[in-house]
Amino acid sequence: MTDSTNGALQPGGAKDMTLGGPKEMTLGVMGGGQLGRMFVHAAQRMGYFTAVLDPDPVSPAGRVSHHHIQTAYTDPEGLERLAQVSAAITTEFENVPAPALATLAKTRPVAPGAAAVAIAQDRAQEKAHFVKCGVPCAPYAVIETAAQLAAVAGDLLPGILKTARMGYDGKGQVRVRTRAELIAAWDDLKNVACVLEKMLPLQLECSVIVARGAAGDCVNLPVQRNLHRDGILAVTEVYEGNVSPAIAARAVAAAKAIAQELNYVGVLCVEFFVLDESDPAARNLGGLVVNEIAPRPHNSGHYSMDACDVSQFELQVRTLANLPLVQPRQHSPTIMLNLLGDIWPDGDAPPWEAVLALPGAHLHLYGKLKASKGRKMGHLNITGASITQVRATALQAAAILGIAPF
């Protein structure tokens, strides 16, 4: 096990805050990716020390944290060390082993808890939770056996076959139009547990980020309108009227209901499909269905770092440290562009000077050492006085970076 102590921030009034110092000032996080890095920065800005457990010696979060415990997520010694140095612990990705969170929770507050993360890790459990909450989702069937495959109702086709576990950014998903394609797709996925979802006519996609405290207090960021390409978020637009007021109100209410039923503590992202109600099936579902949840901050909430007075990462710190939650206020219309490794041609850096010459451009890079196709390397937030101005600037930035217009 490797446990490194990086240069220490000295918060006001703190005495010895090096490794082994007062644990009550240190917040831990399972996972060292970009979400962990932005959590660490938010925690440090608020005066906390941080500890990251991640096996990668050059993980983005581990490189900027006070403590980097370099072990596997299930390593008993690593978990014990994280608990020793941390007053409370969170996670930055949903596929951290839920049993590891349960182990940590024996001695430290952990938010979100293992039970909530376990539901988010399994699409079948996730769908059942939505039904329990009374929140509409696409018609679906669980497929774990050949008998369940044979019993799939014909009206679920065409559909999308998704692995029940370990799917993200479009991975582990296959579109199927016929029963023959469904059978072939399940074979291609090695007959693992899957969920088949009926394909519905989409108008757009949106998401809601809520933060819920241990006492049940809950706040939310504005509804985010999202554009995905090849299963990966490409663009998020947040401004008044990005979705209809009725849809926005229903999405926020649904997200809070999902969090409450989970007895959730932490930051939770709930993704939705807004349906084309000219289709009878869409009308029967009320025009809005929940897609999935992410028990952590989310790519679609990165705009909050520059467009809101409280970001999703500060909300994560507040929920973990049991600090008061305040309703975030968006002060500027904004568009976020996801920066994938595709825009690093031959490893050359994109033309950041031209991008940063644009008004309202806020660049966030994640400190990853190697760019590759589809890899999230950073994001660009554009803010301005009006959405017309913001969109024009964002399209300029996209053209400079070689990102397709939207």
Secondary structure in CASP SS format (residue, H / E / C, confidence):
PFRMAT SS
TARGET T0000
AUTHOR 0000-0000-0000
METHOD secondary structure of the structure
MODEL  1
M C 1.00
T E 1.00
D E 1.00
S E 1.00
T E 1.00
N C 1.00
G C 1.00
A C 1.00
L C 1.00
Q C 1.00
P C 1.00
G C 1.00
G C 1.00
A C 1.00
K C 1.00
D C 1.00
M C 1.00
T C 1.00
L C 1.00
G C 1.00
G C 1.00
P C 1.00
K H 1.00
E H 1.00
M H 1.00
T E 1.00
L E 1.00
G E 1.00
V E 1.00
M E 1.00
G C 1.00
G C 1.00
G C 1.00
Q H 1.00
L H 1.00
G H 1.00
R H 1.00
M H 1.00
F H 1.00
V H 1.00
H H 1.00
A H 1.00
A H 1.00
Q H 1.00
R H 1.00
M C 1.00
G C 1.00
Y C 1.00
F E 1.00
T E 1.00
A E 1.00
V E 1.00
L E 1.00
D C 1.00
P C 1.00
D C 1.00
P C 1.00
V C 1.00
S C 1.00
P C 1.00
A C 1.00
G C 1.00
R C 1.00
V C 1.00
S C 1.00
H C 1.00
H E 1.00
H E 1.00
I E 1.00
Q E 1.00
T C 1.00
A C 1.00
Y C 1.00
T C 1.00
D C 1.00
P H 1.00
E H 1.00
G H 1.00
L H 1.00
E H 1.00
R H 1.00
L H 1.00
A H 1.00
Q H 1.00
V H 1.00
S C 1.00
A C 1.00
A E 1.00
I E 1.00
T E 1.00
T E 1.00
E C 1.00
F C 1.00
E C 1.00
N C 1.00
V C 1.00
P C 1.00
A H 1.00
P H 1.00
A H 1.00
L H 1.00
A H 1.00
T H 1.00
L H 1.00
A C 1.00
K C 1.00
T C 1.00
R C 1.00
P C 1.00
V E 1.00
A C 1.00
P C 1.00
G C 1.00
A H 1.00
A H 1.00
A H 1.00
V H 1.00
A H 1.00
I H 1.00
A H 1.00
Q C 1.00
D C 1.00
R H 1.00
A H 1.00
Q H 1.00
E H 1.00
K H 1.00
A H 1.00
H H 1.00
F H 1.00
V H 1.00
K H 1.00
C H 1.00
G C 1.00
V C 1.00
P C 1.00
C E 1.00
A C 1.00
P C 1.00
Y E 1.00
A E 1.00
V E 1.00
I E 1.00
E C 1.00
T C 1.00
A H 1.00
A H 1.00
Q H 1.00
L H 1.00
A H 1.00
A C 1.00
V C 1.00
A C 1.00
G H 1.00
D H 1.00
L H 1.00
L C 1.00
P C 1.00
G E 1.00
I E 1.00
L E 1.00
K E 1.00
T E 1.00
A C 1.00
R C 1.00
M C 1.00
G C 1.00
Y C 1.00
D C 1.00
G C 1.00
K C 1.00
G C 1.00
Q E 1.00
V E 1.00
R E 1.00
V E 1.00
R C 1.00
T C 1.00
R H 1.00
A H 1.00
E H 1.00
L H 1.00
I H 1.00
A H 1.00
A H 1.00
W H 1.00
D H 1.00
D H 1.00
L C 1.00
K C 1.00
N C 1.00
V C 1.00
A C 1.00
C E 1.00
V E 1.00
L E 1.00
E E 1.00
K E 1.00
M C 1.00
L C 1.00
P C 1.00
L E 1.00
Q E 1.00
L E 1.00
E E 1.00
C E 1.00
S E 1.00
V E 1.00
I E 1.00
V E 1.00
A E 1.00
R E 1.00
G C 1.00
A C 1.00
A C 1.00
G C 1.00
D C 1.00
C E 1.00
V E 1.00
N E 1.00
L C 1.00
P C 1.00
V C 1.00
Q E 1.00
R E 1.00
N E 1.00
L E 1.00
H E 1.00
R E 1.00
D C 1.00
G C 1.00
I E 1.00
L E 1.00
A E 1.00
V E 1.00
T E 1.00
E E 1.00
V E 1.00
Y C 1.00
E C 1.00
G C 1.00
N C 1.00
V C 1.00
S C 1.00
P H 1.00
A H 1.00
I H 1.00
A H 1.00
A H 1.00
R H 1.00
A H 1.00
V H 1.00
A H 1.00
A H 1.00
A H 1.00
K H 1.00
A H 1.00
I H 1.00
A H 1.00
Q H 1.00
E H 1.00
L C 1.00
N C 1.00
Y C 1.00
V C 1.00
G E 1.00
V E 1.00
L E 1.00
C E 1.00
V E 1.00
E E 1.00
F E 1.00
F E 1.00
V E 1.00
L E 1.00
D C 1.00
E C 1.00
S C 1.00
D C 1.00
P H 1.00
A H 1.00
A H 1.00
R H 1.00
N H 1.00
L C 1.00
G C 1.00
G C 1.00
L E 1.00
V E 1.00
V E 1.00
N E 1.00
E E 1.00
I E 1.00
A E 1.00
P C 1.00
R C 1.00
P C 1.00
H C 1.00
N H 1.00
S H 1.00
G H 1.00
H C 1.00
Y C 1.00
S H 1.00
M H 1.00
D H 1.00
A H 1.00
C E 1.00
D C 1.00
V C 1.00
S C 1.00
Q H 1.00
F H 1.00
E H 1.00
L H 1.00
Q H 1.00
V H 1.00
R H 1.00
T H 1.00
L H 1.00
A C 1.00
N C 1.00
L C 1.00
P C 1.00
L C 1.00
V C 1.00
Q C 1.00
P C 1.00
R C 1.00
Q E 1.00
H C 1.00
S C 1.00
P C 1.00
T E 1.00
I E 1.00
M E 1.00
L E 1.00
N E 1.00
L E 1.00
L E 1.00
G H 1.00
D H 1.00
I H 1.00
W C 1.00
P H 1.00
D H 1.00
G H 1.00
D C 1.00
A C 1.00
P C 1.00
P C 1.00
W H 1.00
E H 1.00
A H 1.00
V H 1.00
L H 1.00
A C 1.00
L C 1.00
P C 1.00
G C 1.00
A E 1.00
H E 1.00
L E 1.00
H E 1.00
L E 1.00
Y C 1.00
G C 1.00
K C 1.00
L C 1.00
K C 1.00
A C 1.00
S C 1.00
K C 1.00
G C 1.00
R C 1.00
K E 1.00
M E 1.00
G E 1.00
H E 1.00
L E 1.00
N E 1.00
I E 1.00
T E 1.00
G C 1.00
A C 1.00
S C 1.00
I H 1.00
T H 1.00
Q H 1.00
V H 1.00
R H 1.00
A H 1.00
T H 1.00
A H 1.00
L H 1.00
Q H 1.00
A H 1.00
A H 1.00
A H 1.00
I H 1.00
L H 1.00
G C 1.00
I C 1.00
A C 1.00
P C 1.00
F C 1.00
END
